[in-house]
Amino acid sequence: MNPEIFNAAFLSFSLIFVGIGGGFLLLKLQGGGEE
């Protein structure tokens, strides 16, 4: 397996994880912690 392919897969996975985490955090901040 090429390191470049693994690197690209890891990068995309990191972006998705950060996107979900950031979106959840933003939603929590906007909600004011009511829930």
ZADO-1210 file (C-alpha; in nm, 4 decimals, padded with zeros to 6 digits):
<atoms>
<atom x="00.0000" y="00.0000" z="00.0000" code="MET" pos="1"/>
<atom x="00.1380" y="00.3386" z="-00.0971" code="ASN" pos="2"/>
<atom x="00.2121" y="00.5800" z="00.1892" code="PRO" pos="3"/>
<atom x="00.0533" y="00.8581" z="-00.0169" code="GLU" pos="4"/>
<atom x="-00.2821" y="00.6770" z="-00.0295" code="ILE" pos="5"/>
<atom x="-00.2676" y="00.6074" z="00.3444" code="PHE" pos="6"/>
<atom x="-00.1748" y="00.9701" z="00.4106" code="ASN" pos="7"/>
<atom x="-00.4664" y="01.0954" z="00.1991" code="ALA" pos="8"/>
<atom x="-00.7090" y="00.8599" z="00.3740" code="ALA" pos="9"/>
<atom x="-00.5850" y="00.9687" z="00.7166" code="PHE" pos="10"/>
<atom x="-00.6116" y="01.3351" z="00.6183" code="LEU" pos="11"/>
<atom x="-00.9683" y="01.2960" z="00.4909" code="SER" pos="12"/>
<atom x="-01.0648" y="01.1033" z="00.8052" code="PHE" pos="13"/>
<atom x="-00.9146" y="01.3787" z="01.0210" code="SER" pos="14"/>
<atom x="-01.1057" y="01.6465" z="00.8284" code="LEU" pos="15"/>
<atom x="-01.4334" y="01.4571" z="00.8736" code="ILE" pos="16"/>
<atom x="-01.3661" y="01.4044" z="01.2460" code="PHE" pos="17"/>
<atom x="-01.2781" y="01.7718" z="01.2968" code="VAL" pos="18"/>
<atom x="-01.5842" y="01.8761" z="01.0952" code="GLY" pos="19"/>
<atom x="-01.8212" y="01.6668" z="01.3061" code="ILE" pos="20"/>
<atom x="-01.6535" y="01.7695" z="01.6324" code="GLY" pos="21"/>
<atom x="-01.6475" y="02.1380" z="01.5353" code="GLY" pos="22"/>
<atom x="-02.0093" y="02.1310" z="01.4194" code="GLY" pos="23"/>
<atom x="-02.1229" y="01.9626" z="01.7408" code="PHE" pos="24"/>
<atom x="-01.9298" y="02.2149" z="01.9520" code="LEU" pos="25"/>
<atom x="-02.0730" y="02.5062" z="01.7540" code="LEU" pos="26"/>
<atom x="-02.4255" y="02.3667" z="01.7928" code="LEU" pos="27"/>
<atom x="-02.3723" y="02.3300" z="02.1676" code="LYS" pos="28"/>
<atom x="-02.2445" y="02.6887" z="02.1967" code="LEU" pos="29"/>
<atom x="-02.5376" y="02.8261" z="01.9958" code="GLN" pos="30"/>
<atom x="-02.7831" y="02.6255" z="02.2058" code="GLY" pos="31"/>
<atom x="-02.6530" y="02.7981" z="02.5187" code="GLY" pos="32"/>
<atom x="-02.6262" y="02.4606" z="02.6942" code="GLY" pos="33"/>
<atom x="-03.0027" y="02.4449" z="02.7483" code="GLU" pos="34"/>
<atom x="-03.0199" y="02.0744" z="02.6607" code="GLU" pos="35"/>
</atoms>
